[in-house]
Each structure stands twice: as C-alpha cells, then as structure tokens.
Amino acid sequence: MPIDSGLLTSKEAMAYLRVSPSKFWRMKKAGILPAIRFGEKSHRYRLSDLDALIAESEYRPENYTREATR
C-alpha cells in the first residue's frame, strides 16, 4: 500500500516509526498506537496519527529543567 493513501499496514508503520516489531506491538498493546480495524485481524494506521505520536515524543529542553529531574 503506498504511503500516499494515508493508511499504513503494520509493517509500513513499523518502518515509518523505525521501531522493532517487538517495540511496535508493545506500543500497540499499551494503547499508544491508535489503529483502524478492518475485519477481525487486519489493522491500518493513519499517517497523521503516527506523525502526531512523533511530535509528542520530540525532545523539548523546557521539559527537562533541573528542577524536573530532582
């Protein structure tokens, strides 16, 4: 499935996020990865949701002040 469609398979989403399969499935089980379900076992992931997840995970110096680490 081309990434242009906005929906990715699990394998494509793993590659996009650059995470291992085990990390991907842990994130999915923890509810971190929102998925669209097609049928009983097929899932797709919105590119916009993955981009939002990346944006939320970005390093921001203001979140790592000296007081916050104590």
PyMOL commands that place a pseudoatom at each C-alpha (Angstrom):
pseudoatom trace, name=CA, resn=MET, resi=1, chain=A, elem=C, hetatm=0, pos=[0.000, 0.000, 0.000]
pseudoatom trace, name=CA, resn=PRO, resi=2, chain=A, elem=C, hetatm=0, pos=[1.515, 3.348, -0.925]
pseudoatom trace, name=CA, resn=ILE, resi=3, chain=A, elem=C, hetatm=0, pos=[2.073, 5.810, 1.887]
pseudoatom trace, name=CA, resn=ASP, resi=4, chain=A, elem=C, hetatm=0, pos=[0.227, 8.441, -0.201]
pseudoatom trace, name=CA, resn=SER, resi=5, chain=A, elem=C, hetatm=0, pos=[-3.078, 6.813, 0.806]
pseudoatom trace, name=CA, resn=GLY, resi=6, chain=A, elem=C, hetatm=0, pos=[-2.653, 7.989, 4.401]
pseudoatom trace, name=CA, resn=LEU, resi=7, chain=A, elem=C, hetatm=0, pos=[-3.160, 4.477, 5.795]
pseudoatom trace, name=CA, resn=LEU, resi=8, chain=A, elem=C, hetatm=0, pos=[-0.274, 2.151, 6.558]
pseudoatom trace, name=CA, resn=THR, resi=9, chain=A, elem=C, hetatm=0, pos=[-0.081, -1.537, 7.306]
pseudoatom trace, name=CA, resn=SER, resi=10, chain=A, elem=C, hetatm=0, pos=[1.624, -2.684, 10.497]
pseudoatom trace, name=CA, resn=LYS, resi=11, chain=A, elem=C, hetatm=0, pos=[4.826, -3.408, 8.599]
pseudoatom trace, name=CA, resn=GLU, resi=12, chain=A, elem=C, hetatm=0, pos=[4.792, 0.016, 6.926]
pseudoatom trace, name=CA, resn=ALA, resi=13, chain=A, elem=C, hetatm=0, pos=[4.047, 1.737, 10.248]
pseudoatom trace, name=CA, resn=MET, resi=14, chain=A, elem=C, hetatm=0, pos=[6.985, -0.059, 11.897]
pseudoatom trace, name=CA, resn=ALA, resi=15, chain=A, elem=C, hetatm=0, pos=[9.273, 1.125, 9.112]
pseudoatom trace, name=CA, resn=TYR, resi=16, chain=A, elem=C, hetatm=0, pos=[7.889, 4.663, 9.281]
pseudoatom trace, name=CA, resn=LEU, resi=17, chain=A, elem=C, hetatm=0, pos=[8.425, 4.867, 13.042]
pseudoatom trace, name=CA, resn=ARG, resi=18, chain=A, elem=C, hetatm=0, pos=[11.740, 2.997, 12.754]
pseudoatom trace, name=CA, resn=VAL, resi=19, chain=A, elem=C, hetatm=0, pos=[10.951, 0.699, 15.650]
pseudoatom trace, name=CA, resn=SER, resi=20, chain=A, elem=C, hetatm=0, pos=[11.432, -3.026, 16.056]
pseudoatom trace, name=CA, resn=PRO, resi=21, chain=A, elem=C, hetatm=0, pos=[8.446, -5.362, 15.728]
pseudoatom trace, name=CA, resn=SER, resi=22, chain=A, elem=C, hetatm=0, pos=[8.507, -6.105, 19.466]
pseudoatom trace, name=CA, resn=LYS, resi=23, chain=A, elem=C, hetatm=0, pos=[8.534, -2.378, 20.351]
pseudoatom trace, name=CA, resn=PHE, resi=24, chain=A, elem=C, hetatm=0, pos=[5.698, -1.765, 17.873]
pseudoatom trace, name=CA, resn=TRP, resi=25, chain=A, elem=C, hetatm=0, pos=[3.494, -4.483, 19.366]
pseudoatom trace, name=CA, resn=ARG, resi=26, chain=A, elem=C, hetatm=0, pos=[4.213, -3.283, 22.919]
pseudoatom trace, name=CA, resn=MET, resi=27, chain=A, elem=C, hetatm=0, pos=[3.170, 0.237, 21.893]
pseudoatom trace, name=CA, resn=LYS, resi=28, chain=A, elem=C, hetatm=0, pos=[0.025, -1.140, 20.266]
pseudoatom trace, name=CA, resn=LYS, resi=29, chain=A, elem=C, hetatm=0, pos=[-0.869, -3.257, 23.316]
pseudoatom trace, name=CA, resn=ALA, resi=30, chain=A, elem=C, hetatm=0, pos=[-0.331, -0.243, 25.594]
pseudoatom trace, name=CA, resn=GLY, resi=31, chain=A, elem=C, hetatm=0, pos=[-2.764, 1.796, 23.503]
pseudoatom trace, name=CA, resn=ILE, resi=32, chain=A, elem=C, hetatm=0, pos=[-0.143, 4.255, 22.289]
pseudoatom trace, name=CA, resn=LEU, resi=33, chain=A, elem=C, hetatm=0, pos=[-0.827, 3.446, 18.618]
pseudoatom trace, name=CA, resn=PRO, resi=34, chain=A, elem=C, hetatm=0, pos=[-4.362, 4.237, 17.500]
pseudoatom trace, name=CA, resn=ALA, resi=35, chain=A, elem=C, hetatm=0, pos=[-5.422, 1.744, 14.841]
pseudoatom trace, name=CA, resn=ILE, resi=36, chain=A, elem=C, hetatm=0, pos=[-8.263, 1.365, 12.386]
pseudoatom trace, name=CA, resn=ARG, resi=37, chain=A, elem=C, hetatm=0, pos=[-9.627, -2.145, 12.393]
pseudoatom trace, name=CA, resn=PHE, resi=38, chain=A, elem=C, hetatm=0, pos=[-10.631, -3.875, 9.173]
pseudoatom trace, name=CA, resn=GLY, resi=39, chain=A, elem=C, hetatm=0, pos=[-12.229, -7.215, 9.883]
pseudoatom trace, name=CA, resn=GLU, resi=40, chain=A, elem=C, hetatm=0, pos=[-11.059, -9.397, 12.719]
pseudoatom trace, name=CA, resn=LYS, resi=41, chain=A, elem=C, hetatm=0, pos=[-7.277, -9.255, 12.402]
pseudoatom trace, name=CA, resn=SER, resi=42, chain=A, elem=C, hetatm=0, pos=[-6.408, -6.530, 9.932]
pseudoatom trace, name=CA, resn=HIS, resi=43, chain=A, elem=C, hetatm=0, pos=[-5.364, -3.096, 11.209]
pseudoatom trace, name=CA, resn=ARG, resi=44, chain=A, elem=C, hetatm=0, pos=[-4.239, 0.095, 9.494]
pseudoatom trace, name=CA, resn=TYR, resi=45, chain=A, elem=C, hetatm=0, pos=[-2.557, 3.152, 10.953]
pseudoatom trace, name=CA, resn=ARG, resi=46, chain=A, elem=C, hetatm=0, pos=[-3.181, 6.752, 9.917]
pseudoatom trace, name=CA, resn=LEU, resi=47, chain=A, elem=C, hetatm=0, pos=[-0.068, 8.580, 8.856]
pseudoatom trace, name=CA, resn=SER, resi=48, chain=A, elem=C, hetatm=0, pos=[-1.370, 11.682, 10.649]
pseudoatom trace, name=CA, resn=ASP, resi=49, chain=A, elem=C, hetatm=0, pos=[-1.676, 9.704, 13.920]
pseudoatom trace, name=CA, resn=LEU, resi=50, chain=A, elem=C, hetatm=0, pos=[1.903, 8.463, 13.585]
pseudoatom trace, name=CA, resn=ASP, resi=51, chain=A, elem=C, hetatm=0, pos=[3.130, 11.988, 12.864]
pseudoatom trace, name=CA, resn=ALA, resi=52, chain=A, elem=C, hetatm=0, pos=[1.291, 13.245, 15.965]
pseudoatom trace, name=CA, resn=LEU, resi=53, chain=A, elem=C, hetatm=0, pos=[2.904, 10.491, 18.045]
pseudoatom trace, name=CA, resn=ILE, resi=54, chain=A, elem=C, hetatm=0, pos=[6.332, 11.550, 16.778]
pseudoatom trace, name=CA, resn=ALA, resi=55, chain=A, elem=C, hetatm=0, pos=[5.599, 15.214, 17.509]
pseudoatom trace, name=CA, resn=GLU, resi=56, chain=A, elem=C, hetatm=0, pos=[4.523, 14.370, 21.082]
pseudoatom trace, name=CA, resn=SER, resi=57, chain=A, elem=C, hetatm=0, pos=[7.739, 12.426, 21.606]
pseudoatom trace, name=CA, resn=GLU, resi=58, chain=A, elem=C, hetatm=0, pos=[10.093, 15.153, 20.415]
pseudoatom trace, name=CA, resn=TYR, resi=59, chain=A, elem=C, hetatm=0, pos=[12.719, 16.392, 22.833]
pseudoatom trace, name=CA, resn=ARG, resi=60, chain=A, elem=C, hetatm=0, pos=[11.877, 19.781, 24.274]
pseudoatom trace, name=CA, resn=PRO, resi=61, chain=A, elem=C, hetatm=0, pos=[14.505, 21.360, 26.553]
pseudoatom trace, name=CA, resn=GLU, resi=62, chain=A, elem=C, hetatm=0, pos=[11.853, 23.161, 28.624]
pseudoatom trace, name=CA, resn=ASN, resi=63, chain=A, elem=C, hetatm=0, pos=[10.549, 19.749, 29.735]
pseudoatom trace, name=CA, resn=TYR, resi=64, chain=A, elem=C, hetatm=0, pos=[13.941, 18.826, 31.138]
pseudoatom trace, name=CA, resn=THR, resi=65, chain=A, elem=C, hetatm=0, pos=[14.745, 21.554, 33.614]
pseudoatom trace, name=CA, resn=ARG, resi=66, chain=A, elem=C, hetatm=0, pos=[16.982, 20.974, 36.569]
pseudoatom trace, name=CA, resn=GLU, resi=67, chain=A, elem=C, hetatm=0, pos=[14.018, 21.047, 38.981]
pseudoatom trace, name=CA, resn=ALA, resi=68, chain=A, elem=C, hetatm=0, pos=[12.068, 18.489, 36.949]
pseudoatom trace, name=CA, resn=THR, resi=69, chain=A, elem=C, hetatm=0, pos=[14.870, 15.940, 37.262]
pseudoatom trace, name=CA, resn=ARG, resi=70, chain=A, elem=C, hetatm=0, pos=[15.067, 16.065, 41.055]
for i in range(1, 70): cmd.bond("trace and resi %d" % i, "trace and resi %d" % (i + 1))
show_as sticks, trace
zoom trace
